[in-house]
Amino acid sequence: MLVDEYDNPLLKNIGENEEQEKANRTLYKGFFAVLKDCDAYLRFAFFTGVTKFSKVSIFSDLNQLNDITLNKRFDAICGITQEELEANFKPEISAMAENNGMTFEACRSELKRMYDGYHFCMNSPDIYNPFSLLRAFDEKKFGFPNDEVKYGFLDALAPSYLHVEDKPAPFNVDILDDAVEEGDADGIRKWFTALFALLPYTADAENETLIEQNFQNVIYISLLVLGKYVRTEVHSALGRADCIIETPEYVYLFEFKRDGSAKEALEQIEAQGYAKPYEADSRKIFKIGVNFSSETKNIAEWLC
């Protein structure tokens, strides 16, 4: 006997409909009492859910249940382990790698980063999210549950911890947030130009060495704390994209140069095929080449 998501009717009504919640608890209590009476005829019973209700008395009659949620013997029972992935899904990994212009090893690493995150006890094996993994194989493109959780927390908690206050334009972080979400590439350029102009540098400017990654890190951290889905050094079959930002409607592909040219950066995006994984994507793609100047310590060129 399998009872899947037993907690769903209770969770939907907690704090919303007290009368229905009470009725559901009564129904559960009666159902479990019947199971208790049928104990001699049940060989195996399994209950799943995301919440453990210990103070609502629904299990008072069915008191011989064993909670295995954090039991190490069963730590890999719900999900796909790394060994199972590599033993059973090599064709799917190969197909997904080909569709996204990646090597098999790069695709396997990206799958691990995106979907390997469940742990049901101390020192448990890495467990992949089965639904998201199988859906990714079916569509041959990546979702992003692990990052969705991370960026969800950032989006919800960052304002409270950072105490962001309104500042005179053009440095208000809301301006950057709106520009990214609205597909305003020029607005993104203007915001970061203003940011780089405000950053302090050492007094000994002649001996200070600014590399491309210095600028890249500033852009990455600024977008990260805003809760944006942003990645750097994203591997493809032919190279690594410096920075990729994804929103529900837009994808921004960045290539950065220092004391070079934005045209050269754009040509590299095309030559390395950074946009290939998004060819079947309905979102609008922005290919942006940026050249930073070590002399002015700011954006010198921006081509989109």
Backbone as CSV, one residue per row, in Angstrom:
resi,resn,N_x,N_y,N_z,CA_x,CA_y,CA_z,C_x,C_y,C_z
1,MET,0.842,-1.184,0.000,0.000,0.000,0.000,0.880,1.236,0.000
2,LEU,0.606,2.145,-0.944,1.353,3.396,-1.052,0.405,4.571,-0.877
3,VAL,0.755,5.459,0.061,0.032,6.719,0.227,1.027,7.829,-0.093
4,ASP,0.888,8.428,-1.269,1.838,9.436,-1.725,1.348,10.833,-1.362
5,GLU,2.267,11.669,-0.867,1.963,13.048,-0.481,0.773,13.097,0.487
6,TYR,0.857,12.302,1.526,-0.234,12.227,2.503,-0.538,13.589,3.130
7,ASP,0.487,14.475,3.163,0.340,15.754,3.854,-0.321,16.833,3.009
8,ASN,-0.519,16.561,1.721,-1.007,17.600,0.817,-2.349,18.196,1.226
9,PRO,-3.392,17.394,1.543,-4.677,17.983,1.936,-4.592,18.805,3.218
10,LEU,-3.654,18.451,4.100,-3.496,19.219,5.339,-2.786,20.540,5.078
11,LEU,-1.712,20.478,4.282,-0.930,21.687,4.008,-1.752,22.737,3.266
12,LYS,-2.609,22.291,2.359,-3.385,23.240,1.559,-4.374,24.040,2.390
13,ASN,-4.743,23.527,3.563,-5.787,24.177,4.351,-5.300,24.818,5.645
14,ILE,-4.034,24.570,6.019,-3.511,25.162,7.254,-3.509,26.681,7.153
15,GLY,-4.167,27.314,8.097,-4.224,28.769,8.113,-5.157,29.373,7.088
16,GLU,-5.780,28.544,6.253,-6.662,29.045,5.200,-8.122,28.666,5.455
17,ASN,-8.333,27.396,5.779,-9.697,26.909,5.975,-9.695,25.960,7.171
18,GLU,-9.911,26.525,8.345,-9.817,25.740,9.577,-10.846,24.610,9.618
19,GLU,-12.037,24.867,9.102,-13.089,23.842,9.121,-12.710,22.653,8.241
20,GLN,-12.189,22.947,7.035,-11.786,21.861,6.139,-10.577,21.120,6.686
21,GLU,-9.656,21.854,7.307,-8.483,21.217,7.908,-8.906,20.231,9.000
22,LYS,-9.853,20.629,9.830,-10.340,19.755,10.892,-11.017,18.520,10.303
23,ALA,-11.800,18.719,9.232,-12.471,17.595,8.581,-11.460,16.621,7.988
24,ASN,-10.385,17.161,7.399,-9.350,16.306,6.823,-8.642,15.487,7.896
25,ARG,-8.364,16.124,9.030,-7.710,15.404,10.125,-8.599,14.263,10.620
26,THR,-9.887,14.535,10.717,-10.824,13.497,11.164,-10.867,12.331,10.177
27,LEU,-10.869,12.669,8.891,-10.880,11.630,7.852,-9.612,10.787,7.913
28,TYR,-8.460,11.469,8.052,-7.192,10.741,8.158,-7.198,9.807,9.363
29,LYS,-7.629,10.323,10.482,-7.624,9.535,11.723,-8.462,8.265,11.557
30,GLY,-9.623,8.401,10.903,-10.464,7.243,10.661,-9.829,6.264,9.690
31,PHE,-9.191,6.797,8.648,-8.532,5.950,7.648,-7.407,5.142,8.274
32,PHE,-6.591,5.801,9.094,-5.473,5.107,9.724,-5.945,4.099,10.768
33,ALA,-7.086,4.382,11.389,-7.631,3.419,12.348,-8.032,2.129,11.640
34,VAL,-8.591,2.264,10.424,-8.950,1.077,9.636,-7.700,0.292,9.253
35,LEU,-6.644,1.008,8.866,-5.381,0.332,8.526,-4.849,-0.452,9.714
36,LYS,-4.960,0.130,10.891,-4.507,-0.548,12.104,-5.269,-1.868,12.291
37,ASP,-6.574,-1.844,12.059,-7.383,-3.055,12.203,-7.037,-4.102,11.142
38,CYS,-6.510,-3.634,9.979,-6.164,-4.557,8.883,-4.698,-4.955,8.908
39,ASP,-4.052,-4.707,10.008,-2.614,-4.944,10.108,-2.209,-6.357,9.682
40,ALA,-3.029,-7.349,9.999,-2.678,-8.742,9.680,-2.658,-9.002,8.180
41,TYR,-3.297,-8.141,7.404,-3.403,-8.362,5.958,-2.456,-7.478,5.142
42,LEU,-1.749,-6.602,5.817,-0.842,-5.682,5.126,0.592,-6.194,5.213
43,ARG,1.213,-6.410,4.060,2.609,-6.854,4.033,3.577,-5.668,4.048
44,PHE,3.148,-4.575,3.393,4.033,-3.414,3.298,3.202,-2.155,3.104
45,ALA,3.512,-1.109,3.852,2.842,0.188,3.713,3.913,1.278,3.652
46,PHE,3.706,2.236,2.749,4.709,3.277,2.551,4.012,4.622,2.393
47,PHE,4.405,5.588,3.226,3.830,6.928,3.191,4.912,7.927,2.787
48,THR,4.576,8.839,1.872,5.524,9.879,1.489,4.885,11.243,1.708
49,GLY,5.727,12.238,1.944,5.271,13.610,2.127,6.454,14.486,2.467
50,VAL,6.269,15.781,2.430,7.363,16.706,2.728,7.290,17.255,4.141
51,THR,6.211,16.944,4.855,6.019,17.483,6.202,5.653,16.363,7.153
52,LYS,6.254,16.390,8.338,5.925,15.399,9.362,4.988,16.039,10.378
53,PHE,3.762,15.556,10.415,2.781,16.072,11.365,2.823,15.218,12.625
54,SER,3.359,15.782,13.679,3.510,15.019,14.910,2.577,15.477,16.017
55,LYS,1.867,16.592,15.792,1.053,17.136,16.883,-0.416,17.302,16.503
56,VAL,-0.828,16.625,15.440,-2.228,16.753,15.041,-2.991,15.456,15.261
57,SER,-2.339,14.459,15.843,-2.982,13.216,16.289,-3.535,12.350,15.163
58,ILE,-3.136,12.579,13.920,-3.699,11.759,12.847,-3.121,10.345,12.868
59,PHE,-1.952,10.173,13.483,-1.324,8.853,13.535,-1.495,8.173,14.894
60,SER,-2.366,8.682,15.726,-2.482,8.122,17.080,-2.942,6.668,17.058
61,ASP,-3.746,6.294,16.081,-4.192,4.906,15.993,-3.168,4.030,15.278
62,LEU,-2.552,4.595,14.235,-1.548,3.832,13.483,-0.180,4.117,14.100
63,ASN,0.084,3.496,15.249,1.254,3.868,16.034,2.451,2.952,15.836
64,GLN,2.421,2.089,14.798,3.555,1.200,14.582,4.380,1.588,13.342
65,LEU,4.205,2.837,12.898,4.968,3.298,11.741,6.420,3.559,12.126
66,ASN,7.317,3.368,11.164,8.740,3.628,11.372,9.182,4.723,10.408
67,ASP,9.583,5.859,10.942,10.015,6.993,10.117,11.435,6.730,9.617
68,ILE,11.596,6.529,8.287,12.918,6.211,7.714,13.534,7.399,6.987
69,THR,12.942,8.586,7.162,13.396,9.759,6.428,14.902,9.979,6.549
70,LEU,15.433,9.900,7.765,16.854,10.172,8.005,17.626,8.909,8.360
71,ASN,17.087,7.758,7.980,17.749,6.481,8.261,18.768,6.188,7.175
72,LYS,20.024,6.003,7.551,21.099,5.838,6.570,20.899,4.618,5.680
73,ARG,20.225,3.585,6.184,20.009,2.388,5.360,19.164,2.686,4.128
74,PHE,18.396,3.778,4.182,17.495,4.099,3.089,17.823,5.449,2.451
75,ASP,19.078,5.904,2.622,19.402,7.261,2.190,19.373,7.450,0.675
76,ALA,19.378,6.371,-0.104,19.368,6.497,-1.562,18.111,5.886,-2.181
77,ILE,17.067,5.702,-1.380,15.881,5.007,-1.884,15.026,5.887,-2.801
78,CYS,15.055,7.184,-2.584,14.220,8.102,-3.369,15.101,9.033,-4.184
79,GLY,15.349,8.697,-5.426,16.192,9.526,-6.273,17.166,8.694,-7.074
80,ILE,18.067,9.356,-7.774,19.036,8.707,-8.642,20.436,9.035,-8.155
81,THR,21.226,8.007,-7.889,22.588,8.226,-7.408,23.528,8.474,-8.585
82,GLN,24.729,8.945,-8.280,25.729,9.181,-9.316,26.039,7.893,-10.062
83,GLU,26.169,6.787,-9.331,26.464,5.496,-9.959,25.336,5.061,-10.883
84,GLU,24.076,5.260,-10.451,22.931,4.897,-11.293,22.861,5.774,-12.538
85,LEU,23.201,7.052,-12.383,23.201,7.960,-13.527,24.189,7.501,-14.592
86,GLU,25.414,7.214,-14.169,26.457,6.855,-15.123,26.268,5.455,-15.692
87,ALA,25.620,4.570,-14.940,25.422,3.200,-15.419,24.235,3.081,-16.368
88,ASN,23.223,3.941,-16.211,21.971,3.750,-16.947,21.621,4.852,-17.938
89,PHE,22.304,5.997,-17.884,21.876,7.119,-18.708,22.973,7.644,-19.642
90,LYS,23.949,6.819,-19.996,25.010,7.279,-20.899,24.468,7.744,-22.249
91,PRO,23.516,7.015,-22.871,22.979,7.504,-24.150,22.297,8.859,-24.020
92,GLU,21.558,9.057,-22.932,20.870,10.334,-22.726,21.865,11.470,-22.492
93,ILE,22.928,11.173,-21.738,23.955,12.199,-21.505,24.639,12.571,-22.809
94,SER,24.940,11.569,-23.630,25.594,11.811,-24.926,24.708,12.649,-25.832
95,ALA,23.406,12.315,-25.879,22.477,13.070,-26.723,22.341,14.509,-26.246
96,MET,22.300,14.684,-24.941,22.170,16.029,-24.382,23.441,16.837,-24.640
97,ALA,24.591,16.190,-24.522,25.860,16.872,-24.780,25.931,17.338,-26.229
98,GLU,25.532,16.475,-27.157,25.560,16.835,-28.579,24.606,17.982,-28.881
99,ASN,23.423,17.942,-28.275,22.426,18.979,-28.522,22.873,20.342,-28.002
100,ASN,23.704,20.347,-26.958,24.153,21.605,-26.349,25.577,21.978,-26.705
101,GLY,26.160,21.259,-27.670,27.513,21.593,-28.103,28.547,21.400,-27.023
102,MET,28.407,20.326,-26.226,29.309,20.063,-25.102,29.949,18.701,-25.255
103,THR,31.050,18.500,-24.550,31.622,17.165,-24.466,30.810,16.347,-23.470
104,PHE,30.976,15.020,-23.510,30.269,14.154,-22.577,30.618,14.517,-21.139
105,GLU,31.913,14.744,-20.884,32.368,15.049,-19.525,31.823,16.382,-19.043
106,ALA,31.792,17.384,-19.931,31.267,18.697,-19.545,29.773,18.609,-19.241
107,CYS,29.043,17.831,-20.035,27.602,17.671,-19.808,27.351,16.956,-18.487
108,ARG,28.141,15.918,-18.208,27.990,15.184,-16.958,28.253,16.099,-15.764
109,SER,29.253,16.944,-15.863,29.566,17.879,-14.775,28.453,18.892,-14.582
110,GLU,27.872,19.363,-15.693,26.790,20.337,-15.590,25.539,19.706,-14.994
111,LEU,25.275,18.448,-15.348,24.140,17.739,-14.759,24.310,17.611,-13.246
112,LYS,25.533,17.319,-12.826,25.800,17.185,-11.392,25.598,18.509,-10.679
113,ARG,26.079,19.583,-11.305,25.940,20.899,-10.684,24.481,21.331,-10.595
114,MET,23.695,20.951,-11.611,22.319,21.432,-11.680,21.333,20.589,-10.880
115,TYR,21.527,19.262,-10.861,20.474,18.389,-10.335,20.875,17.515,-9.160
116,ASP,22.144,17.525,-8.786,22.603,16.708,-7.665,22.581,17.561,-6.408
117,GLY,21.622,17.292,-5.514,21.553,18.144,-4.341,20.827,17.575,-3.144
118,TYR,20.194,16.417,-3.308,19.432,15.848,-2.193,20.332,15.045,-1.261
119,HIS,20.146,15.233,0.030,20.837,14.427,1.043,19.843,14.144,2.168
120,PHE,19.657,12.869,2.474,18.644,12.488,3.438,19.207,12.064,4.786
121,CYS,20.512,12.112,4.926,21.107,11.853,6.233,22.550,12.324,6.188
122,MET,23.224,12.289,7.324,24.621,12.683,7.389,25.455,11.773,6.500
123,ASN,26.322,12.377,5.651,27.232,11.630,4.772,26.499,10.714,3.804
124,SER,25.299,11.119,3.382,24.563,10.303,2.421,25.170,10.495,1.031
125,PRO,24.962,9.523,0.117,25.447,9.714,-1.259,24.684,10.848,-1.924
126,ASP,25.265,11.411,-2.975,24.600,12.483,-3.705,23.400,11.918,-4.461
127,ILE,22.250,12.542,-4.277,21.018,12.082,-4.902,20.531,13.135,-5.890
128,TYR,20.291,12.701,-7.131,19.785,13.602,-8.161,18.269,13.739,-8.063
129,ASN,17.785,14.937,-8.377,16.354,15.178,-8.470,15.815,14.397,-9.667
130,PRO,15.033,13.337,-9.453,14.654,12.460,-10.571,13.779,13.136,-11.620
131,PHE,12.742,13.882,-11.192,11.847,14.497,-12.165,12.583,15.516,-13.027
132,SER,13.356,16.387,-12.388,14.073,17.425,-13.139,15.109,16.811,-14.070
133,LEU,15.796,15.758,-13.606,16.808,15.100,-14.428,16.176,14.454,-15.660
134,LEU,15.104,13.706,-15.472,14.444,13.040,-16.591,13.812,14.044,-17.549
135,ARG,13.308,15.137,-17.007,12.752,16.184,-17.872,13.846,16.834,-18.710
136,ALA,15.004,17.045,-18.094,16.133,17.613,-18.835,16.552,16.684,-19.975
137,PHE,16.606,15.385,-19.710,16.952,14.418,-20.749,15.909,14.435,-21.873
138,ASP,14.635,14.567,-21.513,13.570,14.566,-22.503,13.648,15.786,-23.415
139,GLU,13.931,16.967,-22.818,13.979,18.199,-23.593,15.376,18.497,-24.132
140,LYS,16.362,17.741,-23.633,17.766,17.912,-24.032,18.286,19.324,-23.762
141,LYS,17.799,19.902,-22.657,18.343,21.191,-22.220,18.238,21.270,-20.706
142,PHE,18.997,22.167,-20.089,19.084,22.261,-18.639,17.964,23.191,-18.109
143,GLY,17.218,22.807,-16.747,16.378,23.555,-15.814,17.270,23.877,-14.658
144,PHE,16.673,24.523,-13.777,17.819,24.732,-12.866,17.349,24.683,-11.418
145,PRO,16.932,23.529,-10.927,16.381,23.475,-9.560,17.345,23.885,-8.474
146,ASN,18.612,23.424,-8.528,19.557,23.801,-7.471,19.757,25.309,-7.444
147,ASP,19.981,25.896,-8.625,20.192,27.337,-8.680,18.904,28.096,-8.417
148,GLU,17.768,27.493,-8.791,16.492,28.153,-8.520,16.309,28.372,-7.023
149,VAL,16.667,27.362,-6.232,16.576,27.492,-4.783,17.559,28.544,-4.281
150,LYS,18.807,28.474,-4.777,19.832,29.420,-4.320,19.445,30.862,-4.642
151,TYR,19.016,31.094,-5.883,18.688,32.458,-6.265,17.371,32.911,-5.649
152,GLY,16.482,31.953,-5.371,15.252,32.301,-4.662,15.557,32.838,-3.276
153,PHE,16.489,32.169,-2.582,16.889,32.643,-1.260,17.554,34.018,-1.359
154,LEU,18.412,34.187,-2.353,19.086,35.477,-2.511,18.072,36.584,-2.769
155,ASP,17.112,36.285,-3.637,16.116,37.289,-3.989,15.266,37.671,-2.780
156,ALA,14.964,36.674,-1.920,14.107,36.931,-0.770,14.865,37.551,0.407
157,LEU,16.127,37.134,0.591,16.859,37.537,1.786,17.800,38.719,1.590
158,ALA,18.292,38.910,0.361,19.282,39.966,0.136,18.800,41.349,0.580
159,PRO,17.563,41.755,0.263,17.134,43.098,0.701,17.179,43.283,2.213
160,SER,16.868,42.210,2.961,16.854,42.322,4.423,18.259,42.445,4.988
161,TYR,19.209,41.684,4.393,20.564,41.675,4.936,21.416,42.827,4.403
162,LEU,21.135,43.245,3.168,21.966,44.292,2.573,21.460,45.692,2.893
163,HIS,20.191,45.773,3.367,19.583,47.065,3.702,19.736,48.064,2.555
164,VAL,19.296,47.631,1.372,19.421,48.484,0.195,18.511,49.692,0.333
165,GLU,19.086,50.867,0.150,18.310,52.100,0.242,18.288,52.778,-1.120
166,ASP,17.286,53.594,-1.324,17.200,54.347,-2.574,18.382,55.297,-2.681
167,LYS,19.007,55.315,-3.851,20.134,56.218,-4.110,19.832,56.993,-5.379
168,PRO,20.443,58.131,-5.551,20.199,58.910,-6.764,20.545,58.099,-8.006
169,ALA,19.756,58.217,-9.064,20.088,57.571,-10.332,21.447,58.091,-10.784
170,PRO,22.241,57.298,-11.514,21.881,56.017,-12.098,22.353,54.808,-11.283
171,PHE,22.620,54.965,-9.970,23.234,53.876,-9.227,22.260,53.031,-8.414
172,ASN,20.991,53.362,-8.419,20.003,52.565,-7.706,19.996,51.147,-8.272
173,VAL,20.101,50.140,-7.391,20.170,48.757,-7.872,18.889,48.325,-8.558
174,ASP,17.778,48.985,-8.245,16.524,48.663,-8.921,16.618,48.928,-10.422
175,ILE,17.448,49.889,-10.800,17.613,50.213,-12.217,18.267,49.044,-12.941
176,LEU,19.292,48.446,-12.321,19.933,47.269,-12.910,18.962,46.107,-12.982
177,ASP,18.219,45.892,-11.903,17.255,44.802,-11.864,16.229,44.947,-12.985
178,ASP,15.699,46.151,-13.157,14.702,46.384,-14.205,15.308,46.195,-15.595
179,ALA,16.532,46.657,-15.781,17.175,46.551,-17.091,17.366,45.094,-17.495
180,VAL,17.808,44.263,-16.554,18.020,42.840,-16.848,16.700,42.160,-17.173
181,GLU,15.661,42.447,-16.393,14.372,41.779,-16.577,13.613,42.275,-17.801
182,GLU,13.937,43.482,-18.270,13.206,44.065,-19.395,13.960,43.986,-20.716
183,GLY,15.118,43.328,-20.721,15.878,43.207,-21.966,16.537,44.500,-22.397
184,ASP,16.877,45.338,-21.443,17.479,46.641,-21.739,18.996,46.527,-21.613
185,ALA,19.649,46.047,-22.671,21.098,45.847,-22.638,21.840,47.165,-22.456
186,ASP,21.338,48.233,-23.075,22.010,49.524,-22.927,21.875,50.043,-21.501
187,GLY,20.744,49.744,-20.858,20.568,50.127,-19.464,21.552,49.406,-18.559
188,ILE,21.840,48.145,-18.872,22.842,47.388,-18.114,24.212,48.043,-18.273
189,ARG,24.530,48.432,-19.516,25.818,49.102,-19.772,25.949,50.384,-18.954
190,LYS,24.908,51.191,-18.963,24.964,52.467,-18.254,25.137,52.257,-16.752
191,TRP,24.467,51.239,-16.195,24.557,51.005,-14.754,25.965,50.590,-14.358
192,PHE,26.544,49.668,-15.115,27.895,49.217,-14.763,28.947,50.284,-15.041
193,THR,28.730,51.116,-16.045,29.648,52.234,-16.282,29.666,53.162,-15.074
194,ALA,28.472,53.426,-14.517,28.384,54.262,-13.320,29.040,53.586,-12.124
195,LEU,28.871,52.267,-12.015,29.467,51.535,-10.898,30.986,51.576,-10.954
196,PHE,31.554,51.268,-12.122,33.017,51.258,-12.243,33.604,52.641,-11.988
197,ALA,32.848,53.683,-12.336,33.331,55.049,-12.095,33.400,55.371,-10.609
198,LEU,32.615,54.661,-9.787,32.584,54.923,-8.348,33.533,54.043,-7.551
199,LEU,34.031,52.961,-8.140,34.875,52.035,-7.391,36.210,52.672,-7.044
200,PRO,36.670,52.500,-5.811,37.967,53.064,-5.415,39.120,52.206,-5.919
201,TYR,40.241,52.846,-6.205,41.439,52.136,-6.615,42.604,52.621,-5.775
202,THR,43.696,51.863,-5.776,44.842,52.215,-4.952,45.483,53.501,-5.459
203,ALA,46.171,54.184,-4.555,46.838,55.431,-4.933,47.990,55.171,-5.890
204,ASP,48.616,54.004,-5.766,49.756,53.657,-6.608,49.255,53.034,-7.907
205,ALA,48.588,53.846,-8.707,47.914,53.333,-9.896,48.890,52.757,-10.924
206,GLU,50.122,53.286,-10.975,51.075,52.816,-11.980,51.466,51.365,-11.755
207,ASN,51.484,50.936,-10.490,51.892,49.565,-10.189,50.699,48.621,-9.986
208,GLU,49.516,49.151,-10.215,48.319,48.325,-10.032,48.010,47.599,-11.339
209,THR,47.811,46.294,-11.263,47.522,45.489,-12.438,46.063,45.057,-12.414
210,LEU,45.308,45.537,-13.383,43.910,45.132,-13.517,43.799,44.112,-14.632
211,ILE,43.221,42.978,-14.322,43.029,41.946,-15.320,41.546,41.856,-15.664
212,GLU,41.259,41.142,-16.750,39.877,40.992,-17.212,38.968,40.446,-16.123
213,GLN,39.496,39.537,-15.306,38.669,38.896,-14.288,38.238,39.878,-13.202
214,ASN,39.017,40.942,-12.968,38.609,41.946,-11.994,37.261,42.547,-12.365
215,PHE,37.121,42.912,-13.630,35.865,43.478,-14.114,34.761,42.423,-14.108
216,GLN,35.111,41.216,-14.534,34.132,40.128,-14.587,33.560,39.829,-13.218
217,ASN,34.406,39.822,-12.199,33.953,39.516,-10.838,32.991,40.568,-10.307
218,VAL,33.243,41.832,-10.632,32.348,42.902,-10.183,30.957,42.715,-10.787
219,ILE,30.910,42.400,-12.069,29.628,42.183,-12.742,28.922,40.964,-12.161
220,TYR,29.667,39.884,-11.965,29.084,38.648,-11.435,28.492,38.864,-10.039
221,ILE,29.249,39.479,-9.140,28.790,39.666,-7.766,27.595,40.611,-7.718
222,SER,27.605,41.654,-8.545,26.484,42.594,-8.553,25.184,41.904,-8.935
223,LEU,25.249,41.046,-9.939,24.050,40.334,-10.392,23.665,39.221,-9.431
224,LEU,24.664,38.597,-8.813,24.403,37.504,-7.885,23.601,37.985,-6.679
225,VAL,24.004,39.109,-6.098,23.311,39.587,-4.899,21.915,40.119,-5.227
226,LEU,21.659,40.381,-6.501,20.309,40.770,-6.915,19.405,39.554,-7.090
227,GLY,19.987,38.363,-6.970,19.196,37.151,-7.125,19.044,36.714,-8.566
228,LYS,19.901,37.200,-9.471,19.818,36.808,-10.872,20.514,35.468,-11.095
229,TYR,20.043,34.752,-12.093,20.678,33.483,-12.459,21.843,33.802,-13.377
230,VAL,23.030,33.880,-12.799,24.215,34.292,-13.536,25.327,33.278,-13.328
231,ARG,26.054,32.967,-14.411,27.172,32.021,-14.345,28.368,32.598,-15.081
232,THR,29.552,32.227,-14.635,30.771,32.650,-15.315,31.567,31.431,-15.751
233,GLU,32.404,31.642,-16.777,33.248,30.567,-17.311,32.412,29.331,-17.648
234,VAL,31.373,29.543,-18.452,30.438,28.463,-18.804,31.012,27.675,-19.976
235,HIS,31.238,26.376,-19.764,31.885,25.532,-20.760,30.952,25.197,-21.924
236,SER,31.529,25.171,-23.123,30.855,24.650,-24.304,31.861,23.747,-25.017
237,ALA,31.496,23.250,-26.189,32.381,22.314,-26.889,33.681,22.978,-27.324
238,LEU,33.636,24.287,-27.607,34.805,24.964,-28.178,35.472,25.963,-27.243
239,GLY,34.853,26.255,-26.114,35.470,27.232,-25.225,34.612,27.501,-24.010
240,ARG,34.830,28.684,-23.388,34.111,29.056,-22.181,33.586,30.483,-22.310
241,ALA,32.285,30.635,-22.127,31.692,31.963,-22.140,32.038,32.678,-20.841
242,ASP,32.423,33.939,-20.940,32.835,34.673,-19.743,31.696,34.825,-18.744
243,CYS,30.500,35.116,-19.251,29.369,35.340,-18.339,28.060,35.117,-19.090
244,ILE,27.115,34.416,-18.450,25.786,34.198,-19.018,24.747,34.534,-17.953
245,ILE,23.779,35.369,-18.315,22.664,35.712,-17.436,21.395,35.172,-18.086
246,GLU,20.556,34.498,-17.309,19.305,33.971,-17.825,18.131,34.503,-17.007
247,THR,17.105,34.949,-17.714,15.847,35.343,-17.094,14.738,34.571,-17.815
248,PRO,13.498,34.642,-17.338,12.432,33.924,-18.033,12.246,34.333,-19.488
249,GLU,12.669,35.548,-19.866,12.436,36.037,-21.226,13.703,36.320,-22.018
250,TYR,14.859,36.416,-21.335,16.077,36.823,-22.031,17.274,35.979,-21.592
251,VAL,18.244,35.868,-22.526,19.541,35.265,-22.219,20.613,36.243,-22.688
252,TYR,21.513,36.600,-21.797,22.603,37.524,-22.120,23.919,36.749,-22.152
253,LEU,24.598,36.776,-23.302,25.897,36.107,-23.454,26.976,37.185,-23.523
254,PHE,27.873,37.176,-22.550,28.924,38.181,-22.475,30.292,37.578,-22.787
255,GLU,31.088,38.330,-23.530,32.512,38.023,-23.678,33.269,39.305,-23.361
256,PHE,34.242,39.212,-22.445,34.973,40.398,-21.986,36.397,40.414,-22.531
257,LYS,36.865,41.609,-22.836,38.251,41.822,-23.216,38.810,42.990,-22.408
258,ARG,40.115,42.941,-22.166,40.790,44.067,-21.511,41.803,44.639,-22.483
259,ASP,41.645,45.923,-22.764,42.522,46.618,-23.706,42.562,45.904,-25.055
260,GLY,41.398,45.432,-25.471,41.268,44.790,-26.774,40.214,45.523,-27.562
261,SER,39.196,44.788,-28.036,38.097,45.427,-28.751,36.817,44.640,-28.519
262,ALA,35.703,45.368,-28.485,34.408,44.721,-28.315,34.059,43.890,-29.543
263,LYS,34.526,44.319,-30.725,34.275,43.557,-31.946,34.931,42.191,-31.865
264,GLU,36.140,42.160,-31.355,36.851,40.896,-31.168,36.086,39.978,-30.208
265,ALA,35.506,40.567,-29.160,34.743,39.784,-28.192,33.496,39.183,-28.842
266,LEU,32.793,39.991,-29.671,31.604,39.485,-30.359,31.958,38.363,-31.328
267,GLU,33.070,38.531,-32.022,33.509,37.494,-32.966,33.810,36.184,-32.242
268,GLN,34.328,36.295,-31.034,34.617,35.087,-30.259,33.326,34.375,-29.845
269,ILE,32.288,35.136,-29.501,31.002,34.531,-29.157,30.481,33.695,-30.326
270,GLU,30.611,34.241,-31.539,30.151,33.515,-32.723,31.038,32.315,-33.020
271,ALA,32.353,32.531,-32.991,33.289,31.464,-33.353,33.239,30.286,-32.394
272,GLN,33.035,30.575,-31.100,33.011,29.524,-30.094,31.622,28.909,-29.907
273,GLY,30.625,29.441,-30.594,29.292,28.861,-30.535,28.630,28.938,-29.172
274,TYR,28.829,30.043,-28.453,28.265,30.158,-27.109,26.737,30.179,-27.131
275,ALA,26.145,30.603,-28.257,24.688,30.679,-28.335,24.045,29.368,-28.782
276,LYS,24.844,28.396,-29.202,24.287,27.157,-29.744,23.353,26.429,-28.774
277,PRO,23.674,26.341,-27.466,22.751,25.648,-26.554,21.372,26.295,-26.450
278,TYR,21.245,27.538,-26.966,19.973,28.255,-26.839,19.246,28.395,-28.177
279,GLU,19.687,27.645,-29.201,19.093,27.773,-30.529,17.613,27.420,-30.535
280,ALA,17.226,26.441,-29.733,15.817,26.035,-29.681,15.043,26.777,-28.595
281,ASP,15.690,27.736,-27.944,15.087,28.476,-26.844,14.214,29.599,-27.393
282,SER,13.051,29.791,-26.789,12.142,30.840,-27.247,12.528,32.220,-26.725
283,ARG,13.467,32.274,-25.796,13.866,33.550,-25.221,14.735,34.362,-26.193
284,LYS,14.716,35.667,-26.040,15.544,36.533,-26.868,16.993,36.456,-26.386
285,ILE,17.913,36.311,-27.340,19.336,36.153,-27.017,20.070,37.465,-27.285
286,PHE,20.805,37.949,-26.291,21.677,39.105,-26.457,23.132,38.631,-26.463
287,LYS,23.856,38.938,-27.528,25.292,38.656,-27.594,26.017,39.982,-27.391
288,ILE,26.775,40.062,-26.323,27.359,41.350,-25.928,28.873,41.226,-25.790
289,GLY,29.577,42.016,-26.570,31.027,42.085,-26.471,31.419,43.343,-25.705
290,VAL,32.284,43.176,-24.708,32.666,44.305,-23.855,34.184,44.402,-23.795
291,ASN,34.671,45.610,-23.972,36.103,45.858,-23.815,36.320,46.833,-22.664
292,PHE,37.158,46.403,-21.700,37.484,47.246,-20.554,38.835,47.908,-20.786
293,SER,38.948,49.106,-20.280,40.207,49.845,-20.376,40.916,49.832,-19.030
294,SER,42.170,49.354,-19.022,42.937,49.379,-17.777,43.389,50.799,-17.442
295,GLU,43.353,51.680,-18.439,43.761,53.064,-18.205,42.633,53.842,-17.518
296,THR,41.405,53.744,-18.059,40.279,54.467,-17.468,39.585,53.654,-16.381
297,LYS,39.926,52.361,-16.314,39.321,51.442,-15.331,37.799,51.433,-15.462
298,ASN,37.353,51.380,-16.706,35.922,51.384,-16.977,35.659,50.724,-18.322
299,ILE,34.376,50.670,-18.687,33.982,50.110,-19.976,34.387,51.059,-21.087
300,ALA,35.182,50.554,-22.029,35.629,51.386,-23.158,34.737,51.193,-24.366
301,GLU,34.314,49.939,-24.612,33.425,49.624,-25.729,32.398,48.591,-25.304
302,TRP,31.219,48.705,-25.899,30.120,47.773,-25.602,29.333,47.576,-26.896
303,LEU,29.422,46.397,-27.486,28.697,46.095,-28.713,27.690,44.981,-28.458
304,CYS,26.477,45.171,-28.942,25.403,44.214,-28.726,24.722,43.893,-30.051
